[in-house]
C-alpha cells in the first residue's frame, strides 16, 4: 500500500487539529463537522518507528533519506516544532544500510509524521515506496535485531552496535531522547549485546572495513606495495586505515576537509591533507577509499579520468563507503578504474554465511524471548502501579476507623467489596493482588 493511501486511512484516526484542512460532515453522523473548534482526543502513547533499509530500497534511494551531522539540528527543530504535541521523545539512526526514525508518541501518527518528514528532507516518491512502519513489541524486536547486526546487509557485522549507541548519545545531547524511550533504548542495547555474546553471531565478525580489505586482496596481487589514500576522518575511515595498515599496507595518505591529527593505533598516526590537495595526490593513488558526509559527490569522473592519464592507465581501485555516495557513478565507465560502493559489498559477504545464518536464528530466538520477558515485566509493573494508585485513592477516602478495619481484616478483598468508597474499576485493578501485597501497599501509602 502506498504512503499516500496509508496517510488517507490514518487521517480518520487523528485529532482534527493535526491537519489544517476542514472536513464537511453534513449528512454523516460519524463525520467531523466543518468547524474551527479543536478537539482533544485521548491517545495511547507507544513506541513507533519508520524507515527504509537495504532490503526495501536501493542505495540511490537511501542516500536521499539521511539524518547526519549536517542536518541533525535542523531535523531536531523540525520534528519538535511539527510534532511536539504528539511526540514525547525521539531519535534517528542513519547508516550505510538504513535510516530509521524512532519515537515515543501518540499511536496512529507514524504515517503522517513520515509523510511530513519526507517532505522536509525533499524525498521523491521512489523513496517512499520502500518505507516500513512498526510499533510496540514488534518495533522493540526490530531495534534489537538492528543493534545486534541481525538486520544488516553484512549479517552479524560488528560496527552497527557502536553506531546505534552513538545515535542515542547524539540525540540525548540534543535533548530529544529522554524518559521512557531512553530507558527502552538502554534495554535494547543490553539485549543486543546479549545476542552477540551469548551466540556466535559475533564470532570472527565481518565488517565493512574487513570486506573492503577483501576486495583489495582479490584485485591486487600484492596489496602491500600499493599506495592508499583515505578521504575522511570519521570512525569508518579510521577503521579502514587501521585494518589496512595491520595487513601490511603502509603507504597511506589521509585527506579531510580540514587538517586533523589521527591516532590510528599505537604505531600509526597521521595528519590529514586538506581536501584541496586530493587532485595532486590522486595520480599516485592505487587504492582510494572515501567515507565522508556530503550531500553531493566530491570526486567526479573528470578528476579520475585525468589521474588515469597521468598514471598511464595503471589500474586504480575506488571504494566508496559514503551514503550519500562520495564518487560519481560515471567513474565506472573508465576502463581501468574499478569502483565499488557500499551496495557492491553484498557480493563479498558470503564468507561463513551458513554458520552465521545458523547463529542468527539462535540470536533471533534469544531476542524474542528477552523482548517477551521485558514486555511482561513492564505490564506487571504498570498493573502494580495502577493497583497502587487505586488503593491509595480508596485509603484516602476512608475514615481512620474504616482504614483500621481494613488493615485488621482477614480477607481484604471481601472487606473492600463491602465498602461504598471503592468503585468497580478500582476493585478490578486490585483484584489480582494477594492480601500480603495489599497490606504492604497500605503500609507504604501511610508511610509516604
C-alpha positions in Angstrom: 0.0 0.0 0.0 1.4 3.4 -1.0 2.2 6.1 1.6 -0.5 8.4 0.3 -3.1 5.7 0.6 -1.9 4.8 4.1 -2.0 8.5 5.0 -5.6 9.0 3.9 -6.6 6.0 6.1 -4.7 7.3 9.1 -6.3 10.8 8.9 -9.6 9.3 10.1 -8.0 8.3 13.4 -6.0 11.5 14.1 -7.1 14.6 16.1 -8.8 17.2 13.9 -6.1 19.8 14.8 -3.3 17.7 13.3 -4.4 18.6 9.8 -5.1 22.1 8.5 -7.9 21.2 6.1 -11.6 21.1 7.3 -13.9 18.2 6.7 -17.6 18.7 5.9 -19.9 16.2 7.7 -23.4 17.5 7.0 -25.0 14.1 6.2 -22.8 11.7 8.1 -23.3 11.4 11.9 -19.8 9.9 12.2 -18.0 12.7 10.2 -16.2 15.6 11.8 -18.2 18.8 11.5 -16.8 21.7 9.4 -15.6 23.7 12.3 -12.5 25.5 13.6 -13.0 24.0 17.1 -10.0 22.0 18.1 -11.0 18.7 19.7 -8.5 17.0 22.1 -8.7 13.2 21.8 -7.1 10.6 24.1 -4.3 8.6 22.6 -2.2 5.7 23.7 1.4 6.6 23.9 3.7 3.9 22.4 7.0 3.2 20.7 6.8 3.6 16.9 9.3 3.7 14.1 9.5 4.1 10.3 12.4 3.9 7.9 14.0 2.4 4.8 16.8 -0.1 4.6 18.9 -2.1 2.2 16.1 -4.7 1.9 13.5 -2.2 0.8 15.5 0.5 -1.1 18.4 0.9 -3.5 21.5 2.9 -2.5 20.4 5.7 -4.8 17.2 6.0 -2.8 18.7 5.5 0.7 21.1 8.4 0.1 18.2 10.8 -0.3 16.8 9.9 3.2 19.6 10.7 5.6 19.9 12.2 9.1 23.5 13.0 9.8 25.8 15.7 11.4 25.0 18.1 8.5 21.2 18.2 9.2 20.6 16.8 12.6 20.0 20.2 14.2 17.5 21.2 11.5 15.8 17.8 11.8 15.5 18.2 15.6 13.9 21.7 15.3 11.6 20.5 12.5 10.5 17.4 14.4 9.9 19.3 17.7 8.0 22.1 16.0 5.8 19.9 13.9 5.1 17.0 16.2 5.9 18.2 19.8 2.3 17.9 20.7 2.2 14.3 19.8 5.7 13.0 20.4 7.3 12.8 23.8 10.8 11.7 22.7 12.6 10.7 19.5 15.9 9.9 17.8 17.2 8.8 14.4 19.7 6.3 13.1 21.4 6.6 9.7 24.0 4.1 8.5 25.0 2.8 5.1 22.3 0.1 5.5 19.3 2.2 6.7 17.7 5.4 8.0 15.1 4.8 10.7 13.3 7.3 13.0 12.2 6.1 16.4 9.7 8.0 18.6 7.5 7.6 21.7 4.2 9.3 21.0 0.6 9.1 20.1 -0.5 5.9 18.4 -1.7 6.1 14.8 0.5 9.1 13.9 3.6 7.4 12.3 2.3 7.6 8.7 1.5 11.3 8.7 4.8 12.0 10.6 6.7 10.1 7.9 4.9 12.0 5.1 5.9 15.4 6.6 9.5 14.1 7.3 9.9 13.0 3.7 8.7 16.4 2.6 11.1 18.1 4.9 14.0 16.1 3.5 12.9 16.6 -0.1 12.5 12.9 -0.8 10.7 11.9 -4.0 8.0 9.2 -4.4 10.5 6.4 -5.3 12.0 6.6 -1.8 8.6 6.4 -0.1 7.9 3.1 -1.9 10.5 1.4 0.4 9.0 2.7 3.7 8.0 0.4 6.5 6.3 1.0 9.9 6.5 -0.9 13.2 5.1 -0.3 16.6 5.1 -1.8 20.1 6.9 -5.1 20.7 7.5 -5.6 17.0 9.4 -2.3 17.0 11.4 -3.3 20.1 12.3 -6.6 18.5 13.3 -4.9 15.2 15.5 -2.4 17.0 17.2 -5.3 18.9 17.9 -7.0 15.5 19.3 -3.8 14.1 21.6 -3.1 17.0 22.9 -6.7 17.1 23.7 -6.8 13.4 21.0 -9.4 12.5 19.3 -6.9 10.2 22.4 -5.7 8.5 23.5 -6.3 4.8 26.6 -8.0 6.2 24.9 -10.4 8.6 26.4 -10.1 12.1 28.6 -7.1 11.3 30.3 -5.5 14.3 30.0 -1.8 13.6 26.3 -1.3 14.0 26.1 -1.7 17.8 28.5 1.3 18.1 26.6 3.2 15.5 23.3 2.6 17.4 24.9 3.7 20.7 26.3 6.8 19.1 22.9 7.8 17.6 21.3 7.5 21.1 24.1 9.6 22.6 23.8 12.3 19.9 20.1 12.7 20.5 20.5 12.6 24.3 22.8 15.6 23.9 20.2 17.3 21.6 17.7 16.8 24.5 15.2 14.9 22.4 15.9 11.3 23.6 14.8 11.0 27.2 12.2 9.5 29.5 10.6 6.1 28.6 12.3 5.9 25.2 15.7 6.5 26.6 15.2 3.7 29.2 13.8 1.5 26.4 16.9 2.0 24.2 19.1 1.1 27.2 17.3 -2.2 27.4 17.5 -2.7 23.6 21.3 -2.2 23.7 21.5 -4.7 26.6 19.5 -7.3 24.7 21.6 -6.7 21.5 24.8 -7.2 23.5 23.4 -10.5 24.8 22.5 -11.6 21.3 26.1 -11.1 20.2 27.9 -12.5 23.3 25.6 -15.5 24.0 25.6 -16.7 20.4 28.4 -16.9 17.9 26.9 -14.3 15.6 29.8 -12.0 16.7 32.4 -14.7 16.4 35.1 -13.9 13.8 32.9 -11.0 12.8 32.7 -9.4 9.4 32.9 -5.7 9.0 32.7 -3.1 6.2 36.4 -2.4 6.7 37.2 -6.1 6.6 35.2 -6.6 3.4 36.9 -3.6 1.8 40.3 -5.3 2.5 39.0 -8.5 1.0 38.2 -6.6 -2.2 41.7 -5.1 -2.3 43.3 -8.6 -1.8 41.2 -10.0 -4.6 42.2 -7.3 -7.1 45.9 -6.7 -6.3 48.4 -9.5 -6.3 50.5 -7.7 -3.7 48.4 -5.1 -1.8 51.3 -4.2 0.4 53.0 -2.5 -2.5 50.0 -0.2 -3.3 49.5 3.4 -2.3 46.4 4.1 -0.2 44.5 7.4 0.1 41.7 7.7 2.7 39.2 10.5 2.3 37.5 11.2 5.6 38.4 11.2 9.3 35.4 9.6 10.9 35.1 6.2 12.6 34.7 4.3 9.3 37.8 5.9 7.8 39.8 5.2 10.9 38.7 1.6 11.0 39.6 1.1 7.3 43.0 2.7 7.8 43.8 0.6 10.9 42.7 -2.6 9.2 44.7 -2.0 6.0 47.8 -0.9 8.0 47.7 -4.0 10.2 47.5 -6.1 7.0 50.7 -4.7 5.5 49.5 -1.6 3.6 51.9 1.0 4.9 51.9 3.7 2.2 49.0 5.8 3.5 47.8 9.4 2.9 44.7 10.8 4.6 42.6 13.6 3.2 39.9 15.6 5.1 38.0 18.9 4.7 40.2 20.4 7.4 43.6 19.5 8.9 43.2 16.8 11.6 45.5 14.6 13.6 44.5 11.0 13.6 45.9 8.5 16.1 45.1 5.2 14.3 46.8 2.9 16.8 49.9 2.8 19.0 52.3 2.7 16.0 50.4 4.8 13.4 49.4 8.5 13.5 48.5 10.6 10.5 48.0 14.3 9.8 45.3 14.8 7.1 45.9 16.7 4.0 43.4 19.4 3.0 40.7 18.3 0.5 42.2 20.8 -2.0 45.3 18.6 -2.2 43.3 15.5 -3.4 43.9 16.3 -7.0 47.7 16.2 -6.7 47.6 13.0 -4.5 45.2 11.0 -6.6 47.6 10.4 -9.6 49.8 8.3 -7.3 47.0 6.6 -5.5 46.3 2.9 -6.2 43.6 2.4 -3.7 41.2 5.3 -2.9 38.7 4.8 0.0 36.1 7.5 0.7 33.9 7.9 3.8 32.6 11.5 4.3 29.3 13.1 4.9 28.4 15.1 1.8 25.1 15.6 0.1 26.8 15.5 -3.3 29.8 13.5 -4.7 33.1 15.1 -4.0 35.0 13.1 -6.6 33.9 13.3 -10.3 34.6 11.3 -13.4 36.8 14.1 -14.8 39.2 14.0 -11.8 39.7 10.3 -12.1 40.0 10.5 -15.9 42.8 13.0 -15.6 44.6 10.9 -12.9 44.4 7.8 -15.1 46.1 9.7 -18.0 49.0 10.6 -15.6 49.1 7.0 -14.3 49.3 5.8 -17.9 46.2 3.6 -17.3 47.7 1.8 -14.3 44.6 0.3 -12.5 43.0 2.2 -9.6 40.6 0.7 -7.1 38.0 3.1 -5.6 35.9 2.0 -2.6 33.1 4.4 -1.9 31.7 3.9 1.7 29.7 7.1 1.7 26.0 7.3 2.0 25.2 9.6 0.1 27.8 8.4 -2.3 31.1 10.3 -2.5 32.2 9.3 -6.0 30.2 9.9 -9.2 28.9 6.6 -10.6 30.1 7.5 -14.1 33.6 6.6 -12.9 32.5 3.0 -13.7 32.8 3.9 -17.4 36.5 4.4 -17.2 38.3 1.3 -18.3 41.0 0.9 -15.6 39.0 2.3 -12.7 37.3 -0.2 -10.5 34.6 1.4 -8.4 32.9 -0.4 -5.5 30.1 1.2 -3.5 28.5 0.0 -0.2 25.9 -1.7 -2.2 28.5 -3.8 -4.1 29.9 -5.1 -0.9 27.0 -7.6 -0.6 28.6 -9.6 -3.3 31.6 -10.4 -1.0 29.6 -11.2 2.2 29.2 -14.9 1.6 32.2 -15.9 3.8 31.0 -18.1 6.7 27.4 -17.2 5.7 26.0 -20.7 6.6 27.5 -20.6 10.1 26.4 -17.0 10.6 22.9 -17.8 9.4 22.5 -20.6 12.0 23.8 -18.4 14.8 21.5 -15.6 13.6 18.5 -17.9 14.1 19.7 -18.6 17.7 20.2 -14.8 18.3 16.7 -14.0 16.9 15.1 -16.5 19.3 17.1 -15.0 22.2 15.9 -11.5 21.3 12.3 -12.7 21.0 12.5 -14.3 24.5 14.1 -11.3 26.1 11.6 -8.9 24.5 8.7 -11.0 25.6 10.1 -11.2 29.2 10.7 -7.4 29.2 7.2 -6.7 28.0 5.7 -9.0 30.6 7.7 -7.3 33.4 6.6 -3.9 32.0 2.9 -4.9 32.0 3.3 -6.4 35.6 4.8 -3.1 36.8 2.2 -1.0 35.1 -0.6 -3.1 36.6 1.0 -2.8 40.1 1.3 0.9 39.7 -2.3 1.2 38.7 -3.4 -1.0 41.6 -1.3 1.1 44.0 -3.0 4.3 42.8 -6.4 2.8 43.1 -5.7 1.5 46.6 -4.2 4.9 47.6 -7.4 6.7 46.4 -9.5 4.3 48.4 -7.4 4.7 51.6 -7.6 8.5 51.3 -11.4 8.3 51.1 -11.7 6.1 54.1 -12.1 7.3 57.7 -9.5 6.2 60.2 -11.9 3.7 61.7 -12.7 2.1 58.3 -9.0 2.1 57.4 -8.1 0.3 60.6 -10.9 -2.2 60.0 -9.5 -2.9 56.5 -6.0 -3.4 57.9 -7.3 -5.8 60.5 -9.4 -7.8 58.0 -8.6 -11.5 57.3 -10.0 -11.0 53.8 -9.2 -7.5 52.4 -10.8 -8.3 49.0 -14.1 -9.2 50.7 -13.9 -6.1 53.0 -13.2 -3.7 50.1 -16.2 -5.1 48.2 -18.5 -4.2 51.2 -17.4 -0.5 51.5 -19.1 2.2 49.4 -15.9 4.3 48.5 -14.4 1.6 46.3 -15.6 1.8 42.6 -15.9 -1.2 40.4 -12.8 -0.1 38.3 -10.7 0.3 41.4 -11.7 -3.1 42.7 -10.9 -4.7 39.4 -7.4 -3.2 39.5 -6.8 -4.5 43.0 -8.4 -8.0 42.4 -5.1 -9.6 41.3 -3.2 -8.5 44.4 -2.8 -11.1 47.2 -3.6 -10.0 50.8 0.0 -9.6 51.8 0.6 -7.2 48.9 -2.5 -5.2 49.8 -1.4 -4.8 53.4 2.2 -3.9 52.3 0.9 -1.2 49.9 -1.4 0.2 52.6 1.7 0.5 55.0 3.7 2.1 52.1 0.8 4.6 51.4 0.6 5.6 55.1 4.4 6.0 55.4 4.6 8.2 52.3 
